Amino acid sequence: MNEKDVQRESKKIFLIMLLIFCFVGFLFKSLSYPIGVIVGYMICYINFILTIQSSDIILKEGHHILLIILMFLSKLILMTLGFLSAILFKDYIHLLSVFFGYLITPITIQWLNLKTRKELK
């Protein structure tokens, strides 16, 4: 499993989750549910790209503690901005759906691990 596999599969899981939250939004007559998933996934995707880039830099340049701290803080700030936007614009972005959008990449990684284990057996 590499980052390309995770990116490809995460788009599929995003579409499934988006359909689910579109249905929830339809039930509650609110677009804030699918918009929250979109915002959460965009931030999650950016964080995943930042993780890949920071890992490459750390492996090439060596062990820079300051770089590790800065990348961690930048990812944390991005996630905070997603939650903050959901709190400030609660009529447009649903907080819980942003949270589920954040979970797309970890769910994808676990899904790919499960598939890999099944293929090895």
C-alpha positions in Angstrom: 0.0 0.0 0.0 1.4 3.4 -0.9 0.0 7.0 -0.9 -1.4 6.6 -4.4 -3.5 3.7 -3.3 -4.7 5.6 -0.3 -5.6 8.7 -2.4 -7.4 6.6 -5.0 -9.4 4.6 -2.5 -10.1 7.6 -0.3 -11.9 9.3 -3.2 -14.2 6.2 -3.5 -14.9 6.2 0.3 -15.5 10.0 0.1 -18.2 9.5 -2.6 -19.9 6.8 -0.5 -19.8 9.0 2.6 -21.0 12.0 0.6 -24.0 10.0 -0.7 -24.9 9.0 2.8 -24.7 12.6 4.1 -26.6 13.8 1.0 -29.4 11.4 2.1 -29.2 12.7 5.7 -29.3 16.2 4.4 -32.3 15.4 2.3 -34.0 13.9 5.3 -33.3 17.0 7.5 -33.7 19.4 4.6 -30.3 20.9 5.1 -27.3 21.1 2.7 -25.0 21.6 5.7 -24.4 17.8 6.0 -22.9 17.2 2.6 -21.0 20.5 2.7 -19.5 19.5 6.0 -18.2 16.2 4.6 -16.7 18.1 1.6 -15.0 20.6 3.9 -13.7 17.8 6.2 -12.4 15.7 3.3 -10.7 18.6 1.7 -8.8 19.4 4.9 -8.1 15.7 5.5 -6.7 15.4 2.0 -4.5 18.4 2.4 -3.2 17.0 5.7 -2.5 13.7 4.1 -0.5 15.5 1.3 1.4 17.5 4.0 2.2 14.3 5.8 3.6 12.7 2.7 5.7 15.8 1.9 7.0 16.2 5.4 7.9 12.5 5.5 9.8 12.8 2.3 11.6 15.9 3.6 12.5 14.3 6.9 13.8 11.1 5.2 15.9 13.2 2.7 17.2 15.9 5.0 17.5 14.0 8.2 15.8 14.4 11.6 14.8 18.0 12.0 12.7 18.5 15.1 11.7 22.0 14.2 10.3 20.8 10.8 8.4 18.0 12.5 6.9 20.4 15.0 5.9 23.0 12.3 4.3 20.4 10.1 2.4 19.0 13.0 1.2 22.5 14.0 0.2 23.3 10.5 -1.9 20.2 10.2 -3.5 20.9 13.6 -4.3 24.5 12.6 -6.0 23.2 9.4 -8.2 20.8 11.4 -9.0 23.6 13.9 -10.0 25.9 11.0 -12.4 23.2 9.7 -14.1 22.8 13.1 -14.1 26.6 13.6 -15.7 27.2 10.3 -18.4 24.6 11.2 -19.0 26.4 14.5 -19.1 29.9 13.0 -21.2 28.9 9.9 -23.4 26.3 11.5 -26.2 27.0 9.1 -24.0 26.1 6.2 -21.5 23.5 7.6 -22.4 20.8 10.0 -19.9 20.0 12.7 -20.4 16.3 12.9 -20.1 15.8 9.1 -16.8 17.7 9.2 -15.6 15.2 11.8 -16.7 12.3 9.6 -14.9 14.0 6.6 -11.8 14.0 8.7 -12.1 10.3 9.2 -12.1 9.4 5.5 -8.3 8.9 5.2 -7.9 6.9 8.4 -10.9 4.7 7.3 -9.3 4.3 3.9 -6.0 3.2 5.4 -7.7 0.7 7.7 -9.8 -0.6 4.7 -6.6 -1.1 2.6 -4.9 -2.9 5.5 -7.9 -5.2 5.8 -7.8 -5.9 2.0 -4.1 -6.5 2.1 -4.4 -9.0 4.9 -7.2 -10.9 3.1 -5.1 -11.1 -0.1 -2.1 -12.5 1.9 -4.2 -15.3 3.4 
